[in-house]
Amino acid sequence: MLSEAALAALQAHIGHQFAAGELLLQALRHRSAGTPDNERLEFLGDAILDAIVSEYLYLTYPDVAEGPLTTARAQLVRGDTLAALASSWQLQSALVLGKGERGNGEVRASILAAAVEAIIGAVYLDAGLPAARGVVLALMEQAMASIEPGERQKDAKTRLQEYTQKTLQVLPVYQVCDASGPAHERSFRVSCSVQGVHDQTEGEASSRRIAEQQAAELMLQVLGAA
Protein backbone atom coordinates (compact mmCIF):
# COMPACT_ATOMS: atom_id res chain seq x y z
CA MET A 1 0.00 0.00 0.00
CA LEU A 2 1.40 3.36 -1.01
CA SER A 3 1.80 6.04 1.63
CA GLU A 4 -0.07 9.33 1.38
CA ALA A 5 3.18 11.02 0.36
CA ALA A 6 3.82 8.43 -2.35
CA LEU A 7 0.28 8.81 -3.71
CA ALA A 8 0.66 12.59 -3.76
CA ALA A 9 3.97 12.27 -5.62
CA LEU A 10 2.43 9.86 -8.14
CA GLN A 11 -0.46 12.23 -8.83
CA ALA A 12 2.05 15.03 -9.38
CA HIS A 13 3.86 12.87 -11.95
CA ILE A 14 0.57 12.03 -13.67
CA GLY A 15 -0.51 15.65 -13.64
CA HIS A 16 -3.92 15.04 -12.09
CA GLN A 17 -5.17 15.31 -8.52
CA PHE A 18 -7.88 12.70 -8.05
CA ALA A 19 -11.13 13.70 -6.38
CA ALA A 20 -11.96 10.00 -6.07
CA GLY A 21 -8.71 8.51 -4.83
CA GLU A 22 -10.09 4.98 -4.97
CA LEU A 23 -10.01 5.17 -8.77
CA LEU A 24 -6.25 5.66 -8.73
CA LEU A 25 -5.78 2.83 -6.24
CA GLN A 26 -7.82 0.50 -8.44
CA ALA A 27 -5.85 1.55 -11.53
CA LEU A 28 -2.65 0.47 -9.78
CA ARG A 29 -3.91 -2.98 -8.77
CA HIS A 30 -3.04 -5.83 -11.12
CA ARG A 31 -5.40 -8.80 -11.19
CA SER A 32 -2.72 -10.95 -9.55
CA ALA A 33 -3.16 -8.86 -6.38
CA GLY A 34 -6.90 -9.45 -6.05
CA THR A 35 -9.97 -7.34 -6.63
CA PRO A 36 -10.98 -4.74 -7.52
CA ASP A 37 -8.31 -4.92 -10.23
CA ASN A 38 -7.54 -2.51 -13.05
CA GLU A 39 -8.77 -4.51 -16.05
CA ARG A 40 -12.07 -2.65 -16.53
CA LEU A 41 -10.28 0.68 -16.21
CA GLU A 42 -7.69 -0.56 -18.72
CA PHE A 43 -10.52 -1.39 -21.15
CA LEU A 44 -11.92 2.12 -20.81
CA GLY A 45 -8.53 3.84 -20.88
CA ASP A 46 -7.54 2.01 -24.06
CA ALA A 47 -10.54 3.50 -25.88
CA ILE A 48 -9.99 6.99 -24.43
CA LEU A 49 -6.29 6.89 -25.37
CA ASP A 50 -7.12 5.85 -28.94
CA ALA A 51 -9.63 8.69 -29.26
CA ILE A 52 -7.27 11.36 -27.91
CA VAL A 53 -4.33 10.24 -30.05
CA SER A 54 -6.58 9.99 -33.12
CA GLU A 55 -7.85 13.52 -32.52
CA TYR A 56 -4.30 14.82 -32.11
CA LEU A 57 -3.09 13.21 -35.34
CA TYR A 58 -6.18 14.31 -37.28
CA LEU A 59 -5.78 17.94 -36.25
CA THR A 60 -1.98 18.06 -36.48
CA TYR A 61 -1.64 16.43 -39.92
CA PRO A 62 -4.58 17.69 -42.02
CA ASP A 63 -2.99 16.60 -45.31
CA VAL A 64 -2.03 13.05 -44.31
CA ALA A 65 -4.20 10.16 -45.49
CA GLU A 66 -5.97 7.66 -43.24
CA GLY A 67 -3.46 4.84 -43.72
CA PRO A 68 -0.35 6.64 -42.42
CA LEU A 69 -2.40 8.18 -39.60
CA THR A 70 -3.52 4.71 -38.53
CA THR A 71 0.08 3.48 -38.56
CA ALA A 72 1.22 6.49 -36.53
CA ARG A 73 -1.52 5.93 -33.97
CA ALA A 74 -0.56 2.28 -33.63
CA GLN A 75 3.04 3.31 -32.99
CA LEU A 76 2.02 5.77 -30.27
CA VAL A 77 -0.37 3.49 -28.38
CA ARG A 78 1.55 0.21 -28.72
CA GLY A 79 2.50 -1.59 -25.54
CA ASP A 80 6.24 -0.95 -25.73
CA THR A 81 5.66 2.79 -26.15
CA LEU A 82 3.32 2.95 -23.16
CA ALA A 83 5.66 0.84 -21.03
CA ALA A 84 8.53 3.20 -21.80
CA LEU A 85 6.38 6.22 -20.95
CA ALA A 86 5.39 4.59 -17.65
CA SER A 87 8.84 5.41 -16.29
CA SER A 88 8.02 9.13 -16.39
CA TRP A 89 5.21 8.40 -13.92
CA GLN A 90 7.52 6.12 -11.88
CA LEU A 91 4.89 3.39 -12.06
CA GLN A 92 7.24 0.46 -11.58
CA SER A 93 7.35 0.87 -7.80
CA ALA A 94 3.74 2.07 -7.45
CA LEU A 95 1.94 -0.96 -8.89
CA VAL A 96 0.22 -3.45 -6.60
CA LEU A 97 1.18 -6.89 -7.88
CA GLY A 98 0.70 -10.44 -6.71
CA LYS A 99 3.56 -12.71 -5.75
CA GLY A 100 5.64 -13.71 -8.74
CA GLU A 101 4.82 -10.73 -10.96
CA ARG A 102 8.11 -8.98 -10.21
CA GLY A 103 10.41 -11.62 -11.64
CA ASN A 104 14.00 -10.55 -10.93
CA GLY A 105 12.58 -7.19 -9.91
CA GLU A 106 11.40 -6.39 -13.44
CA VAL A 107 7.74 -5.63 -14.10
CA ARG A 108 6.60 -6.96 -17.46
CA ALA A 109 6.11 -4.30 -20.12
CA SER A 110 2.55 -5.50 -20.72
CA ILE A 111 1.66 -4.83 -17.07
CA LEU A 112 3.16 -1.33 -17.20
CA ALA A 113 1.31 -0.54 -20.43
CA ALA A 114 -1.98 -1.81 -19.00
CA ALA A 115 -1.51 0.34 -15.90
CA VAL A 116 -0.97 3.45 -18.03
CA GLU A 117 -4.25 2.76 -19.84
CA ALA A 118 -6.02 2.07 -16.54
CA ILE A 119 -4.85 5.39 -15.10
CA ILE A 120 -6.08 7.21 -18.21
CA GLY A 121 -9.45 5.52 -17.72
CA ALA A 122 -9.44 6.51 -14.06
CA VAL A 123 -8.68 10.15 -14.89
CA TYR A 124 -11.55 10.15 -17.40
CA LEU A 125 -14.02 8.84 -14.81
CA ASP A 126 -12.70 11.22 -12.18
CA ALA A 127 -12.77 14.45 -14.19
CA GLY A 128 -13.94 13.85 -17.76
CA LEU A 129 -12.43 13.98 -21.23
CA PRO A 130 -10.64 17.37 -20.96
CA ALA A 131 -8.66 16.15 -17.94
CA ALA A 132 -7.83 12.86 -19.65
CA ARG A 133 -6.75 14.72 -22.78
CA GLY A 134 -4.42 16.93 -20.75
CA VAL A 135 -2.82 13.93 -19.06
CA VAL A 136 -2.34 12.02 -22.33
CA LEU A 137 -0.92 14.96 -24.27
CA ALA A 138 1.53 15.79 -21.47
CA LEU A 139 2.60 12.14 -21.15
CA MET A 140 3.07 11.62 -24.88
CA GLU A 141 4.41 15.05 -25.83
CA GLN A 142 7.87 13.88 -26.87
CA ALA A 143 6.61 10.70 -28.54
CA MET A 144 4.04 12.69 -30.51
CA ALA A 145 6.62 15.28 -31.55
CA SER A 146 8.87 12.53 -32.94
CA ILE A 147 6.13 10.92 -35.03
CA GLU A 148 6.27 11.49 -38.76
CA PRO A 149 3.19 9.85 -40.30
CA GLY A 150 4.33 7.67 -43.16
CA GLU A 151 7.96 7.73 -42.02
CA ARG A 152 9.95 5.66 -39.49
CA GLN A 153 6.99 3.96 -37.83
CA LYS A 154 9.01 0.93 -36.74
CA ASP A 155 10.68 0.72 -33.33
CA ALA A 156 14.44 1.04 -32.94
CA LYS A 157 15.17 -2.69 -32.55
CA THR A 158 13.22 -3.53 -35.70
CA ARG A 159 14.89 -0.77 -37.72
CA LEU A 160 18.35 -1.81 -36.50
CA GLN A 161 17.78 -5.47 -37.31
CA GLU A 162 16.53 -4.66 -40.81
CA TYR A 163 19.45 -2.31 -41.42
CA THR A 164 22.18 -4.70 -40.22
CA GLN A 165 20.68 -7.64 -42.10
CA LYS A 166 20.55 -5.64 -45.32
CA THR A 167 23.92 -3.88 -45.12
CA LEU A 168 26.11 -6.19 -43.00
CA GLN A 169 24.30 -9.54 -43.19
CA VAL A 170 24.47 -9.88 -39.39
CA LEU A 171 22.08 -9.46 -36.48
CA PRO A 172 22.59 -7.14 -33.49
CA VAL A 173 23.36 -8.79 -30.15
CA TYR A 174 21.90 -7.57 -26.85
CA GLN A 175 23.35 -8.43 -23.46
CA VAL A 176 22.31 -7.48 -19.94
CA CYS A 177 25.43 -5.89 -18.41
CA ASP A 178 23.96 -5.10 -15.02
CA ALA A 179 20.73 -5.42 -13.04
CA SER A 180 20.75 -3.46 -9.82
CA GLY A 181 18.53 -1.86 -7.22
CA PRO A 182 15.90 -3.25 -4.84
CA ALA A 183 13.26 -5.65 -6.14
CA HIS A 184 10.61 -2.94 -6.44
CA GLU A 185 12.88 -0.49 -8.28
CA ARG A 186 15.27 -2.40 -10.51
CA SER A 187 17.52 -0.80 -13.11
CA PHE A 188 18.74 -2.72 -16.15
CA ARG A 189 21.77 -1.81 -18.25
CA VAL A 190 21.84 -3.49 -21.65
CA SER A 191 24.51 -3.37 -24.34
CA CYS A 192 24.06 -3.64 -28.09
CA SER A 193 26.84 -4.81 -30.38
CA VAL A 194 27.04 -5.52 -34.10
CA GLN A 195 29.70 -7.76 -35.63
CA GLY A 196 32.17 -5.65 -37.57
CA VAL A 197 31.28 -2.43 -35.72
CA HIS A 198 33.86 -1.26 -33.20
CA ASP A 199 31.54 0.79 -31.00
CA GLN A 200 29.14 -0.77 -28.51
CA THR A 201 26.11 1.11 -27.20
CA GLU A 202 24.21 0.86 -23.92
CA GLY A 203 20.75 1.65 -22.64
CA GLU A 204 19.55 1.82 -19.05
CA ALA A 205 15.95 1.69 -17.85
CA SER A 206 13.56 0.05 -15.40
CA SER A 207 12.77 -2.60 -18.01
CA ARG A 208 15.19 -4.77 -19.99
CA ARG A 209 13.10 -4.34 -23.14
CA ILE A 210 13.11 -0.56 -22.85
CA ALA A 211 16.88 -0.55 -22.27
CA GLU A 212 17.31 -2.66 -25.41
CA GLN A 213 15.31 -0.11 -27.42
CA GLN A 214 17.53 2.69 -26.09
CA ALA A 215 20.70 0.79 -27.00
CA ALA A 216 19.32 0.02 -30.47
CA GLU A 217 18.50 3.69 -31.10
CA LEU A 218 22.05 4.67 -30.13
CA MET A 219 23.50 1.97 -32.41
CA LEU A 220 21.44 3.33 -35.31
CA GLN A 221 23.08 6.69 -34.65
CA VAL A 222 26.53 5.08 -34.61
CA LEU A 223 25.77 3.47 -37.98
CA GLY A 224 24.38 6.70 -39.39
CA ALA A 225 21.00 5.07 -39.90
CA ALA A 226 18.92 6.90 -37.27
RAFENLIN-V778346 format. One record per residue. N is the residue number from 1. SS is DSSP state (H for helix, E for strand, C for the rest). OMEGA is omega as a letter, one per 20 degrees, with the letter a starting at -180 (none if undefined). D_LAST is the distance of its C-alpha to the last C-alpha in whole Angstrom. Layout:
BEGIN
n=N ss=SS omega=OMEGA d_last=D_LAST
n=N ss=SS omega=OMEGA d_last=D_LAST
END
This chain:
BEGIN
n=1 ss=C omega=a d_last=42
n=2 ss=C omega=r d_last=40
n=3 ss=C omega=r d_last=43
n=4 ss=H omega=r d_last=43
n=5 ss=H omega=a d_last=41
n=6 ss=H omega=r d_last=38
n=7 ss=H omega=r d_last=38
n=8 ss=H omega=r d_last=39
n=9 ss=H omega=r d_last=35
n=10 ss=H omega=r d_last=34
n=11 ss=H omega=r d_last=35
n=12 ss=H omega=r d_last=34
n=13 ss=H omega=a d_last=30
n=14 ss=H omega=a d_last=30
n=15 ss=C omega=r d_last=32
n=16 ss=C omega=r d_last=35
n=17 ss=C omega=a d_last=38
n=18 ss=C omega=r d_last=40
n=19 ss=C omega=r d_last=44
n=20 ss=C omega=a d_last=44
n=21 ss=H omega=a d_last=43
n=22 ss=H omega=r d_last=43
n=23 ss=H omega=r d_last=41
n=24 ss=H omega=a d_last=38
n=25 ss=H omega=r d_last=40
n=26 ss=H omega=a d_last=40
n=27 ss=H omega=a d_last=36
n=28 ss=C omega=a d_last=36
n=29 ss=E omega=r d_last=38
n=30 ss=C omega=a d_last=36
n=31 ss=H omega=r d_last=39
n=32 ss=H omega=a d_last=39
n=33 ss=H omega=r d_last=41
n=34 ss=C omega=a d_last=44
n=35 ss=C omega=i d_last=44
n=36 ss=C omega=a d_last=44
n=37 ss=C omega=a d_last=40
n=38 ss=C omega=a d_last=37
n=39 ss=H omega=r d_last=37
n=40 ss=H omega=r d_last=38
n=41 ss=H omega=r d_last=37
n=42 ss=H omega=r d_last=33
n=43 ss=H omega=r d_last=35
n=44 ss=H omega=a d_last=35
n=45 ss=H omega=r d_last=32
n=46 ss=H omega=a d_last=30
n=47 ss=H omega=r d_last=32
n=48 ss=H omega=r d_last=32
n=49 ss=H omega=r d_last=28
n=50 ss=H omega=a d_last=27
n=51 ss=H omega=a d_last=30
n=52 ss=H omega=r d_last=28
n=53 ss=H omega=r d_last=25
n=54 ss=H omega=r d_last=26
n=55 ss=H omega=r d_last=28
n=56 ss=H omega=a d_last=25
n=57 ss=H omega=a d_last=23
n=58 ss=H omega=a d_last=26
n=59 ss=H omega=a d_last=27
n=60 ss=H omega=a d_last=24
n=61 ss=C omega=a d_last=23
n=62 ss=C omega=a d_last=26
n=63 ss=C omega=a d_last=25
n=64 ss=C omega=a d_last=23
n=65 ss=C omega=a d_last=25
n=66 ss=H omega=a d_last=26
n=67 ss=H omega=r d_last=23
n=68 ss=H omega=r d_last=20
n=69 ss=H omega=r d_last=21
n=70 ss=H omega=r d_last=23
n=71 ss=H omega=r d_last=19
n=72 ss=H omega=r d_last=18
n=73 ss=H omega=r d_last=21
n=74 ss=H omega=r d_last=20
n=75 ss=H omega=a d_last=17
n=76 ss=H omega=a d_last=18
n=77 ss=H omega=a d_last=22
n=78 ss=C omega=a d_last=20
n=79 ss=H omega=a d_last=22
n=80 ss=H omega=r d_last=19
n=81 ss=H omega=a d_last=18
n=82 ss=H omega=r d_last=21
n=83 ss=H omega=r d_last=22
n=84 ss=H omega=a d_last=19
n=85 ss=H omega=a d_last=21
n=86 ss=H omega=a d_last=24
n=87 ss=H omega=r d_last=23
n=88 ss=H omega=r d_last=24
n=89 ss=H omega=a d_last=27
n=90 ss=C omega=a d_last=28
n=91 ss=C omega=a d_last=29
n=92 ss=C omega=a d_last=29
n=93 ss=C omega=a d_last=32
n=94 ss=C omega=a d_last=34
n=95 ss=C omega=r d_last=34
n=96 ss=E omega=a d_last=37
n=97 ss=C omega=r d_last=37
n=98 ss=C omega=a d_last=40
n=99 ss=C omega=r d_last=40
n=100 ss=C omega=a d_last=38
n=101 ss=C omega=r d_last=35
n=102 ss=C omega=a d_last=33
n=103 ss=H omega=a d_last=33
n=104 ss=H omega=r d_last=32
n=105 ss=H omega=a d_last=31
n=106 ss=C omega=r d_last=28
n=107 ss=C omega=a d_last=29
n=108 ss=C omega=a d_last=27
n=109 ss=H omega=a d_last=24
n=110 ss=H omega=r d_last=26
n=111 ss=H omega=r d_last=29
n=112 ss=H omega=a d_last=27
n=113 ss=H omega=r d_last=25
n=114 ss=H omega=r d_last=29
n=115 ss=H omega=r d_last=30
n=116 ss=H omega=r d_last=28
n=117 ss=H omega=r d_last=29
n=118 ss=H omega=r d_last=33
n=119 ss=H omega=r d_last=33
n=120 ss=H omega=r d_last=31
n=121 ss=H omega=r d_last=34
n=122 ss=H omega=r d_last=37
n=123 ss=H omega=r d_last=36
n=124 ss=H omega=r d_last=37
n=125 ss=H omega=a d_last=40
n=126 ss=H omega=a d_last=41
n=127 ss=H omega=r d_last=40
n=128 ss=C omega=a d_last=39
n=129 ss=H omega=r d_last=36
n=130 ss=H omega=r d_last=35
n=131 ss=H omega=r d_last=35
n=132 ss=H omega=r d_last=33
n=133 ss=H omega=r d_last=31
n=134 ss=H omega=r d_last=30
n=135 ss=H omega=a d_last=29
n=136 ss=H omega=a d_last=26
n=137 ss=H omega=r d_last=25
n=138 ss=H omega=a d_last=25
n=139 ss=H omega=a d_last=24
n=140 ss=C omega=a d_last=21
n=141 ss=H omega=a d_last=20
n=142 ss=H omega=r d_last=17
n=143 ss=H omega=r d_last=16
n=144 ss=H omega=a d_last=17
n=145 ss=H omega=a d_last=16
n=146 ss=H omega=a d_last=12
n=147 ss=C omega=r d_last=14
n=148 ss=E omega=a d_last=14
n=149 ss=C omega=a d_last=16
n=150 ss=C omega=a d_last=16
n=151 ss=E omega=r d_last=12
n=152 ss=C omega=a d_last=9
n=153 ss=C omega=r d_last=12
n=154 ss=C omega=a d_last=12
n=155 ss=C omega=a d_last=11
n=156 ss=H omega=a d_last=9
n=157 ss=H omega=r d_last=11
n=158 ss=H omega=a d_last=12
n=159 ss=H omega=r d_last=9
n=160 ss=H omega=a d_last=9
n=161 ss=H omega=a d_last=12
n=162 ss=H omega=a d_last=12
n=163 ss=H omega=a d_last=10
n=164 ss=H omega=r d_last=12
n=165 ss=H omega=a d_last=15
n=166 ss=H omega=a d_last=15
n=167 ss=H omega=a d_last=14
n=168 ss=C omega=a d_last=16
n=169 ss=C omega=r d_last=18
n=170 ss=C omega=r d_last=18
n=171 ss=C omega=r d_last=17
n=172 ss=C omega=a d_last=15
n=173 ss=E omega=r d_last=18
n=174 ss=E omega=a d_last=18
n=175 ss=E omega=r d_last=21
n=176 ss=E omega=a d_last=23
n=177 ss=E omega=a d_last=24
n=178 ss=E omega=r d_last=26
n=179 ss=E omega=a d_last=27
n=180 ss=E omega=r d_last=29
n=181 ss=C omega=r d_last=31
n=182 ss=C omega=a d_last=34
n=183 ss=C omega=a d_last=34
n=184 ss=C omega=a d_last=33
n=185 ss=C omega=a d_last=31
n=186 ss=C omega=r d_last=29
n=187 ss=E omega=a d_last=25
n=188 ss=E omega=r d_last=23
n=189 ss=E omega=a d_last=21
n=190 ss=E omega=r d_last=19
n=191 ss=E omega=r d_last=17
n=192 ss=E omega=r d_last=15
n=193 ss=E omega=r d_last=16
n=194 ss=C omega=a d_last=15
n=195 ss=C omega=a d_last=18
n=196 ss=C omega=r d_last=18
n=197 ss=C omega=a d_last=16
n=198 ss=C omega=a d_last=18
n=199 ss=C omega=r d_last=15
n=200 ss=C omega=a d_last=15
n=201 ss=E omega=a d_last=14
n=202 ss=E omega=r d_last=16
n=203 ss=E omega=r d_last=16
n=204 ss=E omega=a d_last=19
n=205 ss=E omega=r d_last=20
n=206 ss=C omega=r d_last=24
n=207 ss=C omega=r d_last=22
n=208 ss=H omega=a d_last=21
n=209 ss=H omega=r d_last=19
n=210 ss=H omega=r d_last=17
n=211 ss=H omega=r d_last=17
n=212 ss=H omega=r d_last=15
n=213 ss=H omega=r d_last=13
n=214 ss=H omega=a d_last=12
n=215 ss=H omega=r d_last=12
n=216 ss=H omega=r d_last=10
n=217 ss=H omega=r d_last=7
n=218 ss=H omega=r d_last=8
n=219 ss=H omega=r d_last=8
n=220 ss=H omega=r d_last=5
n=221 ss=H omega=r d_last=5
n=222 ss=H omega=a d_last=8
n=223 ss=C omega=a d_last=8
n=224 ss=C omega=a d_last=6
n=225 ss=C omega=a d_last=4
n=226 ss=C omega=none d_last=0
END
